[in-house]
């Protein structure tokens, strides 16, 4: 790996109880600002409007969080534009990993095997140059790179993307929102365990209620995968003292009165998330608690990875970086793995990764 141009940041303790410096900036849903050094690798070329919105979002993130250090992965010229806009003290918190290739949205996810920005960002986490990574590029490429380089947890064949939504009754974790499009009972059941542990660790939800998204709440509703998964979850012991509440419907994601974690496949979850986003736009804007998130945590890999919406704006990128820092400071990867009975060092890096 190419050495960062301004030197490597030394690692310090992750968490403290410091009060937010500016509560006005957009934050990830349900996430409180915490302090403690967090080193985040940012894919400068990932996203529909990269690098401009990524540079703008990274600027906002650095200015908002005095304990945030960024490893910018991309062309030196692009990174230089960001660095030049910072004051000298802020520049000390920036390093650069020059990389010029990118995986386009239309490329096959296997392109992430090459020396691209997303692959270099994942490699930086694996090598210890960064604590977490954020990319708004191809979801398939990000999931593939993370699974191959960082490795997957035991029993997690298909990593899942978890997004937190501002429901009427509080935060609701929805997964999968695009990590894997396979709706098999085994995948859905594993997503339930991942989501329960994540809700407990990342958002402090006590004994989260887990629901399976379907077309009705009565037993037997839904397609074959849901009909098979429902009794499996009813008999399963879920982490974090979570309890399965049965089938839920789409409106439960926005209300939050029936479930704290809503489980589905990546195809359905992604469509639902974007439909909610469109509904907010039609209604004239986001609710007071925030809109549909454009950043999601990748669960099931041995590292902290945040994937932003390809159409992310600058605020979305800043929010994704804040989410990555929050998860690192909470030791979320290790704590979620512990709740699942696993160890982040016990991982598989075989090539059987499918996102579609």
N, C-alpha and C positions, 0 to 999 in steps of 0.2 A: 504494500500500500504506500502511495506517495505521502511523504511527511507533510503535515499541515504547514502552511506558509508562515504562520505567526506563533508556532510553538504549541505544545500540547498542554491542555488545561489539567491541573492536578485535581484529583477527586477528593471531595470532602463529604461529611455526613449529609444524608439526603433530606431529612425532615426537621422542621421546627414549627412552633406554633405562632409564627409571626402574623401580624394582621396585614391584609391586602393594602398595597400602597395606593391603588386607584381602582375603585369599584365600578367606575363608569364604563370600562372597556368590556366588550363582549367576552364572556367566559363560557367554557363548556357547561352544558346543563348539569346542575347538581354538584358542581365542583367548586370547592373553596380554594382560594389562592393560598399556597404554602411556600415556605422558603426552604433554602438548602440548594446547593449547586446541582444543576441538572444540565447535562451536555447532550444536546439534541442534534442529530444529523438531519439536514434538510435537503431534499431532492430539488434542486433549483429548476430543473427542466421538466418536472412532472406537472401535468395539468393542461387544460385547454388553452388557458391564457398565460402560461408560463413563458418566460421567467418573470414578467412584469408583476403579476399579482403575488407570486411567491416572494419576490424581493420586498414588496410592500408589506406583506403579512409578516415576514421575518423581522423587518424594521420595527413594526408595532410590538411584536413579541419581545424583542430585546429591550425596547424602551419601557415596556410594562413591568418586566421582571428583572430586577437587579441581580438575581442569582442565576440567571439563564445564560448558558454558553452555547453558541451555535457552531456546528461544523457544516459549512456550506459545501455541498457536493455538486459541482458543475463547472462551467467555463470560468476561468479566472476573471475575464472581463465582466461577466455578469456579477460575480461575487464582489468585484471591485466597486461596482455601482452602489451596492448595499453598504459596503464598508465606508465609502467616501461620505455617505449621508449621516454617519454616526459621529458623535464626539469622541475624543481620544480615549476616555475611560471605557466607553462602550465598545470601541474597536478592540480593546484588549480581550474582549470576551468572544471574539470571532476568529475562527480558523478556516482554512480552505483546503479542500481535497479536489484538485483539478481533474475534471472528467468531462468529456465532450459528447459522448454517445447517449442516446435516450431511447427508451422503448415507447414507440407511438401507440396511441389507443387502438389502432387497427392491427398492430403487430401481434403475432402469436406470443402468449406468455413465456414460452421457452426462450424468447429473446433475452430474458432476464439473466440467462446464463453468461452472456457476454459482459464486457467491461462497460456497463452502462451506469448512469447516475444512480438508479435504484439499487443495482447490485453493489456498487461501491458504498452506498449509504449503509446497506445491511452488513457489508464486510467490516465497516468501521465500528459497528456495534459489536460484532463478533470479536474483533481485534482489541477492543477496549478503548478505542479513541472516542466513542460516544456511548451514552447510556440508553438512548432510544432513537428512533428515526420517524420522520414524517414525510409522506409523499402524497401528492395529488395526481400522480401518474396512473398508468394502467393498473387496475386492481389485480388482474390476473398475474401481471408481471411482479407486482409487489408481494403477493401471497406466495408465488413460486420462489422468488428470491429468498424470502424469509424462511420458508420451509426447508429449502435446500441448504442455506448457509447457516442459519441459527438452529435448525432442527425442530421437529415437532415433539410434543409430549407423547408419552406412551398412551396408546388407545385413542389418540386423536388422528384419525386418517385424513380428515378435511378440516382445516382451521376455519373459524367463523369470525365474521365481523359483527361487533356489538355496538349499537348506537343508543345513546340516552336521549329520551324525548321528554319535554316538559308537559306532563299530563295535568289535568285538573287537580288530581289528588296527590301530585308529587311526581318524582322522576320514574319513568318506565324504561327499562332496558329492553330493546328489541334486537333479536338476533335469530337468524343470520340476515344481514342486509347486503350480501353480495360476495362473501368469501367462497362459497360453494353453492352451486345450483342444484345439487342432488337432494331430493326430498325423501331419502330412505329412512325407515324407522330408526335404524342405528344412529344415523347422523342427527336426526331430530332429538333423540334421547340424549346423545352426548352434548348437543347444544343446550339442552335444559340444565345439565350439570354445570357446563361452562358459564352460562348466564347467571345461575344462582350464585356461584362463587364470586363472579365478577361484580354483581350487584352488591353483595355483602362487603367486599373489599374496597371497591372503587367509590361507592356511594354510601357506604355505611348503613345499608338497609338491613334491619334486623329481621331474621326469619322471613326472607322474601317469598312472596306468593308467585308461583310459576304457572303460567297458563299456556296451552297449546293452541295456536291460531287455527281456526277452522271456519266453516260456513254456518255454524250453529253451535249452541252450547250443550245440546242433548247428546248423550252417548250414542255412538254409531254415526255421527255426522262427519262429513268430509270424505276425502278420497281414501284409497287403500292405505297409503302411508300414514295418514292421521288416525285411521281406525285401528291400525296395528300399534301405533305409538301410544295412544291414549291409555290402554291398560298397562303398558310397559311402565309408563311414568307413574301410574297409580300405585304400582307395587315397588317403585324405586325409592331408595334412600338418597335424597339430594343433599349436597353440601351446604354449609352455612345455616343449618337448621331450617332450610327451605322446605316448603310443602307444596305439593302439586294441587292446584285448584280445579283442574279439568280443562275443558275446551272453552276458549274465549273467542270473541269476534273482533272485527276491525276497530269498532268504536272503543273497545276496551283499551286500545293502545293510547288513545287521546284522553280517556277519562281517568284511567289508573285506579278505578274503584274495585276492580276484580283481581288484578294481577300487577305485580311489580316487575315481572320478567315475562315477556311474551316471546314464545319460541316458534320459529317457522324456518322454511328453507330460504336460501339466498336469493332465489328468483322472486318469490312472493314478497320477501322482506324488502328487497330493493324497490320493487314496484310500489309497495305500500308507502315506503319512506318518501318517494318522489311524489306520490299522490297527495300526501299530507303537505308537502312543500308547496305544491300547486294550489291546494285549498287555502293555505295561509295567504298566498299571493292574491287569490280571488277575493279574499275577505279584507284586503287592504293592508296586510302586513302581519308580522309575527305577534303572537300573544305576549303579555308582559313577561312571562317566564322565559322567553326565547323561542326561536323557531325550530323547524326540523333541522337536526344537526347535519353538518356537512363533514364531519370527522367521526371515524369509528375505530375502536380498538380491535386489533387482530388477536383473537384468543386461540390458544393451542400451540403456539410456537414458543421457543425458549428465548424470548427477548421481548422488549417493549416496542411495538410497531403500531403506528397510527396512520390510517389511510383516509385522505380527504377526498371529497367529491371532485370529479374531474373538472366541473364547472365552478369550483370554489372561488370565492372572492377573497380579497386581502384579509378581511375580518375572519373568514373561515379558516384561512391558513394560520393566522395568529391563534385562533381558538384550538386548532389541531395541535399546534406546538405547546400551548398551555396544557392540553389534555395529556400529551406525552410526558411533560414535566411532572404533572400531578401523579400520573401512574408510577413514574420512576420514584418519586419522593415517598410514595406509599408502599414501595416494594411490592407493587401489585402482582407482577409476574410470579414472584416466589410465593407470595401469600395465596394466590389463586391456585397455584400448583399444589401447595401444601393442603389446601382444603379438598382438593381432588385426590389427595393421597399420593401425589407424584413428586418428582424432584426435577427441577429444571435442567440439571446436568445429565439426567437420564433421557436421552433423546434419540430420535432416528432421523437420518438425513437421506433416506432413500428418495428416489425420483418419482414416486407415485403420488403426484400432486395434480389434482384436477379442479378447475374452477368453473367448468361448464360441462 
